[in-house]
Amino acid sequence: MEIDARGYACPKPVIMTKRAISKSNAEELLIKVDNEVATENLKKMADQLGYKASVIENSKSDYEVHLKKIEDVKNFENTNDEYVVIFSSDKLGIGEEEFSKKLMESFTYSLSEEDRHPKYILCYNYGVHLTTINEKTVEDFKNLEKKGTEILSCGLCLENYKLKDKLKIGEITNMYRICEIMTNYRVVKPC
């Protein structure tokens, strides 16, 4: 099986490959990418999924990643381990603002492509921008909502940033409910 992931930035080549493996359970795959970071990420994924990876560098912008299945890996995750993801910002990490926003979009996209999805997504403070004005994160959250994730945004925060009438995904909630959910589930807080 061959996958052409040239022109795609992280994490898209890994997601494309993982989807192909999931659908076909292929024994061997060839993934074409145009950057070295993608080769490293594909090698890590291959190891997690029981594949051996080898890389051929044709040029600094042309790589072939060959995957060959070496073992069946059992899924050891506890499927009853429900979790919530909390966003208090529209940026991921501290750094250049526009790059930090792109990292956040990459995170929400990756989250929407995971096999296990969160029980809730909670947005408060500047995180409410993710459910209102950022079209990319709104689309990712819509995909998660289709999988059963509840998307909740703080009403006080929406009012503070004058975004209450711009809510595009999920429901409005309050800090009491946010606190209640946070104390009852495993919490993932990327920002």
C-alpha positions in Angstrom: 0.0 0.0 0.0 1.3 3.5 -0.9 0.4 6.8 0.8 1.5 10.1 -0.7 1.7 12.5 2.3 4.0 15.0 0.5 2.9 18.6 1.1 1.4 17.9 4.5 2.7 19.1 7.8 2.7 17.3 11.1 0.6 15.5 12.2 -1.2 14.8 8.9 1.3 12.1 7.5 1.0 10.1 10.7 -2.8 10.4 10.8 -3.1 9.4 7.1 -0.9 6.3 7.8 -2.7 5.4 10.9 -6.1 5.5 9.1 -4.7 3.4 6.3 -3.4 0.8 8.7 -6.7 0.8 10.6 -8.8 0.3 7.5 -6.6 -2.3 5.8 -4.4 -3.9 8.4 -1.7 -3.8 5.7 1.4 -5.8 6.3 3.6 -3.4 4.3 3.2 0.3 3.5 5.2 2.9 1.6 4.7 6.5 2.8 6.1 9.4 0.7 6.9 12.6 2.7 8.8 15.8 2.0 10.4 16.5 5.4 12.6 14.7 7.9 10.2 15.5 10.9 7.5 13.4 9.3 10.0 10.5 8.9 10.8 10.6 12.6 7.1 10.8 13.6 6.2 7.9 11.3 9.0 5.8 12.8 7.7 6.4 16.4 4.2 5.5 15.3 5.4 2.4 13.6 7.1 1.2 16.7 3.9 1.7 18.7 1.8 -0.3 16.2 4.2 -3.2 15.8 5.9 -2.2 12.5 9.5 -1.9 11.5 10.3 1.3 9.8 13.1 2.1 7.3 13.7 5.5 5.6 15.2 6.3 2.3 16.3 9.9 1.7 16.1 10.6 -2.0 16.7 14.3 -1.3 16.2 16.9 1.5 12.5 17.2 0.3 11.8 13.6 -0.8 11.7 10.7 1.6 10.3 7.2 1.5 9.2 5.5 4.7 8.8 1.8 4.4 6.8 0.0 7.1 6.7 -3.7 7.6 4.5 -5.4 10.2 6.5 -7.4 12.7 4.0 -8.2 15.4 0.5 -7.7 16.5 0.3 -5.1 19.3 -2.5 -5.5 21.7 -4.4 -2.4 22.7 -3.5 -1.9 26.4 -5.5 1.2 27.0 -8.3 1.2 29.5 -11.3 2.1 27.5 -13.2 3.0 30.7 -10.8 5.8 31.5 -13.0 8.7 30.5 -11.3 12.1 30.3 -11.9 15.8 29.7 -9.9 18.3 27.8 -9.7 21.9 29.1 -8.8 24.9 27.0 -8.1 28.2 28.8 -6.4 29.8 25.9 -6.5 29.8 22.1 -2.7 29.2 22.0 -0.6 26.2 22.8 2.4 26.9 24.8 4.4 30.1 25.2 6.1 31.6 22.1 5.3 33.4 19.0 1.6 34.2 19.0 0.7 33.1 15.5 2.8 29.9 15.7 1.2 29.1 19.1 -2.2 29.4 17.5 -1.2 27.1 14.7 0.1 24.6 17.3 -3.4 24.7 19.0 -5.1 24.0 15.7 -2.7 21.1 15.2 -3.6 19.8 18.7 -7.4 20.1 18.2 -7.1 18.4 14.8 -5.0 15.6 16.3 -7.5 15.2 19.1 -10.4 14.9 16.6 -8.5 12.1 14.8 -7.8 10.0 18.0 -9.7 6.7 18.4 -10.5 7.6 22.0 -12.3 10.9 22.3 -12.9 13.0 25.4 -16.1 12.9 27.4 -16.1 16.7 27.6 -14.3 19.7 26.1 -14.4 22.6 28.5 -13.5 26.1 27.3 -13.0 29.1 29.6 -11.2 32.4 29.7 -9.6 33.0 26.3 -10.3 29.3 25.4 -13.8 30.4 24.3 -12.2 31.7 21.1 -11.9 28.1 20.0 -15.7 27.6 20.1 -16.5 30.9 18.5 -14.2 32.6 16.1 -11.5 30.0 15.1 -13.1 28.2 12.2 -10.5 25.4 12.2 -11.0 24.5 15.9 -14.8 24.8 15.5 -14.7 22.2 12.7 -12.5 19.8 14.8 -14.9 20.2 17.8 -17.8 19.5 15.5 -16.1 16.2 14.5 -15.6 15.4 18.2 -19.3 16.2 19.0 -20.4 13.7 16.3 -18.4 11.1 18.2 -20.2 11.9 21.5 -18.0 14.6 23.1 -19.9 17.4 24.9 -18.5 20.8 24.2 -19.1 23.4 26.9 -18.1 27.1 27.0 -18.1 29.3 30.1 -21.0 31.8 29.8 -19.3 34.5 31.9 -16.2 34.2 29.7 -18.2 34.5 26.5 -19.9 37.6 27.9 -16.6 39.1 29.0 -15.1 38.7 25.4 -18.4 39.7 23.8 -18.6 36.4 22.0 -21.9 35.0 23.4 -23.8 35.5 20.2 -20.9 34.0 18.2 -20.9 30.5 19.8 -20.7 28.0 16.9 -20.3 24.7 18.7 -21.5 23.3 22.0 -23.4 24.8 24.8 -23.0 27.5 27.4 -22.3 26.4 30.9 -21.1 27.9 34.2 -18.0 27.6 36.4 -19.8 25.4 38.9 -20.5 22.8 36.2 -16.9 23.1 34.9 -15.6 22.6 38.4 -17.9 19.6 38.9 -16.7 17.9 35.7 -13.0 18.7 36.4 -13.2 17.0 39.8 -14.9 13.8 38.5 -12.8 13.0 35.4 -9.1 12.7 34.4 -8.1 16.1 33.1 -6.0 16.9 30.1 -5.0 20.6 30.0 -2.8 21.4 26.9 -2.7 25.1 27.7 
